[in-house]
Amino acid sequence: MSSLRRQRGWYNGALMMALVLVLVLFMAQPWIPLLLLAALGSAAVVTFTMRGGSFLKEWYRQHHPHLH
């Protein structure tokens, strides 16, 4: 097994390469990362809306038992 110093160095190097790659990709084609970000944002909105809706439905059932 490698030492902790080597493991940290590998991780930091891979992270730096990933950041440089993302920066170069953004400079070359800025619409690609923005499109990915928009897709992730849309998925998050749908997910939180569904979870929030089920939470509100359960809350309503608990606070208004005479209506159900």
C-alpha positions as CSV (number, residue, x, y, z in Angstrom):
1,M,0.0,0.0,0.0
2,S,1.2,3.5,-0.8
3,S,2.0,6.0,1.8
4,L,-0.5,8.7,2.7
5,R,1.7,11.4,1.2
6,R,1.6,9.6,-2.2
7,Q,-2.1,9.0,-2.0
8,R,-2.7,12.7,-1.2
9,G,-0.5,13.7,-4.1
10,W,-2.3,11.5,-6.5
11,Y,-5.7,12.8,-5.4
12,N,-4.6,16.5,-5.6
13,G,-3.0,15.9,-9.0
14,A,-6.2,14.2,-10.4
15,L,-8.3,17.0,-8.9
16,M,-6.1,19.6,-10.5
17,M,-6.3,17.8,-13.9
18,A,-10.0,17.6,-13.7
19,L,-10.3,21.3,-12.9
20,V,-8.0,22.2,-15.8
21,L,-10.0,19.9,-18.2
22,V,-13.3,21.5,-17.1
23,L,-11.8,25.0,-17.6
24,V,-10.5,24.1,-21.1
25,L,-13.8,22.6,-22.0
26,F,-15.7,25.6,-20.8
27,M,-13.4,28.0,-22.8
28,A,-13.7,25.9,-26.0
29,Q,-17.4,25.1,-25.8
30,P,-19.2,27.1,-23.1
31,W,-22.6,25.7,-23.8
32,I,-21.6,22.1,-22.9
33,P,-21.0,22.7,-19.1
34,L,-23.9,25.2,-19.0
35,L,-26.2,22.6,-20.6
36,L,-25.1,20.0,-18.0
37,L,-25.6,22.4,-15.2
38,A,-29.1,23.2,-16.5
39,A,-30.0,19.5,-16.7
40,L,-28.8,18.9,-13.2
41,G,-30.8,21.9,-12.0
42,S,-33.9,20.7,-13.7
43,A,-33.6,17.3,-12.2
44,A,-33.1,18.8,-8.7
45,V,-36.2,21.0,-9.1
46,V,-38.3,18.0,-10.1
47,T,-36.9,15.8,-7.3
48,F,-37.4,18.5,-4.6
49,T,-40.9,19.3,-5.9
50,M,-42.0,15.6,-5.7
51,R,-40.5,15.2,-2.2
52,G,-42.0,18.5,-1.0
53,G,-45.4,17.5,-2.4
54,S,-45.4,14.2,-0.6
55,F,-44.2,15.9,2.6
56,L,-47.0,18.5,2.4
57,K,-49.6,15.8,1.7
58,E,-48.5,13.8,4.8
59,W,-48.4,17.0,6.9
60,Y,-52.0,17.9,5.7
61,R,-53.2,14.4,6.6
62,Q,-51.7,14.6,10.0
63,H,-53.1,18.1,10.8
64,H,-56.6,17.6,9.2
65,P,-57.6,14.0,10.1
66,H,-61.3,14.9,10.0
67,L,-61.1,15.6,6.3
68,H,-59.8,12.1,5.4
